């Protein structure tokens, strides 16, 4: 038996309609926690009696009816009394059961695994680089988030379908996570999850050891209905301001710290003093509100100063003296080695001459 369900949620009592259709393949109701196995129209009365005792249908009042083409209202037992064989009628007329629930309806309603689909929620994390603001919104209506389906990371999407407040906005997909928390990876052209061998330098992986590689599960870069959180960047701003995203501009708190970046930021030359152009910020004392505010500035990194130039000259002189000392030591070592080799050669020649003289004397 194949089960087709539809829910109606009026005021109490709540009603749930279940329709069984006789098929040649299936002989059981697989959806609602397998509460009915091998049910045909001829066993309607037995099923109605047993269903109230089942833990799924605990506390439910059940009535069985048989539908006909003109409008259902004929009770199954009446159809059997009239001589119509229920099993033959089930091929053309589906059996409809009216389940009238009490307080157990909300507790015992089968979950999504048993066949009921719950509304999917997608979280949109929107960032606006122009203002420095970020905002997170949740959308329950799948029809509104369908504009992101089949889109890849890096693609621009017009957000008019999200609502009137997003009219004229254009977002760029920068990433996301599926419902199990696996991140989307750029370049993986699939709408599902794959396992890739990742190493140092790859996204979605942080190496713990030098040269370590690991096979990790990542989500493809194509958006589908299983995405739970989607990261977006505002590319084009619409007519209306969105509170918390485009209404105010957050000033950048810290300026550049490296000397070369400060020069590039203010378009300075090598002769200009970088220390005069450091971005300072005003700080108020948290312990003493009445204290006079003071300014703080970051320590400039890679700043070329006379002390640093002197240190470089000193290091270069040390290297030069070290190289000269090494050359002297190498020359002395070579001289000693040559002297040892000459002494060994002279010793071997003396031994050879003595042996030759002894051999001549014997003859």
C-alpha positions, 0 to 999 in steps of 0.5 A, a space after each residue: 500500500 502506498 500512503 498519500 497524506 495531507 494535513 488540515 489544521 483547523 480549530 480543535 478537533 484537528 483533522 488529518 486525512 490519509 488515503 490508501 491506494 491499492 498498488 501492485 508493488 507496495 503492500 504496506 504503509 511505509 510512511 507513518 511509522 509503519 503503523 499499518 502493514 498489509 492493509 486492504 479494504 477488506 480489513 478496514 474494521 480490524 484496522 480501525 479497532 487496532 489503530 487506537 491502541 497503536 502508540 502513534 494513534 494513541 488518543 485518536 478517534 478514528 472513523 473509516 469511510 470508502 470514497 466513490 467517484 460522486 463523493 465519498 460518504 459510503 461506509 465500508 461496512 455498508 458497502 460490504 453488506 450491499 454485496 460490493 466486494 471491498 477488495 475489488 472496489 479498492 482498485 478504483 476507489 481509494 480508502 479514506 480514513 478521517 483521524 480526529 485528534 485530541 491533545 496527542 495530535 501535536 505530540 504524536 504527529 509523525 516527524 519528517 523521517 516518517 514522511 512529513 516535510 517540515 518547512 525549511 529555513 535558510 539563514 542569509 548572512 549579508 555583508 556590506 563592504 561599503 558601510 562595514 555592517 553585517 546582518 543575518 536574516 532567516 527566511 522560512 519561505 522556500 519560494 523566496 530563497 529559490 532565486 539562489 538555487 542552481 547558482 554558484 559561488 561568486 555569481 551575482 543574484 538579483 534579490 528582488 524576490 526576497 521582499 520589497 525591502 530588497 528591491 534593486 539589491 544585487 548580492 554575490 554568493 560568497 559561501 555557505 554551509 549545508 544543514 550538517 555544517 559542511 562548508 561550500 568549497 569554490 571550484 567543486 562543481 556539484 550540488 552535493 557533498 564530496 570527499 576531497 584530499 586536502 592539504 596545506 593551502 586549501 580552503 576548508 582545511 587547516 593543517 595541524 602538521 607540516 605536509 599533512 594531508 587529509 580527506 575531508 567532506 566538503 559541500 559543492 559550490 552550487 546552491 541547493 535546497 539543503 543549504 542552511 546558511 548562505 553568505 552574501 555580499 552586497 554588490 549593488 544597493 537598492 532604493 530602500 535602506 535596510 536597517 543594520 546593513 546600509 543605514 549607517 557607515 561604521 568608521 574603520 577603527 584602525 589604520 595601516 600599521 606597516 610603513 610601506 602601507 602607510 606610504 601607499 595609503 597617503 601617497 608618500 615618497 621616501 623622503 617623507 617622515 611616515 611617523 607624522 602620518 600614523 592614524 591615531 585614535 582617541 581613547 577614554 579611560 574606562 576606570 575613570 570617566 572624568 579623566 582626560 581622553 588621550 590618543 593611541 597610535 600603533 607601532 609602525 612595523 618595518 620603519 627605516 630609522 637611523 638606528 636600524 641603518 646603523 644596525 644593518 651596517 654593524 651586521 654587515 661589518 660583522 659578516 665581513 670580518 667573519 668571512 675574512 677570519 674564515 678565509 685566514 683559518 682556511 688558509 692555515 688549515 690548507 697549509 697544515 694539511 700540505 705540510 702533513 702530506 709532505 711529511 708522510 710522503 717523505 716518510 714513505 719514500 725513506 721506507 721504500 729506499 731502505 727496503 730497496 737497499 736491503 734487497 740489493 745487499 742480499 744479492 
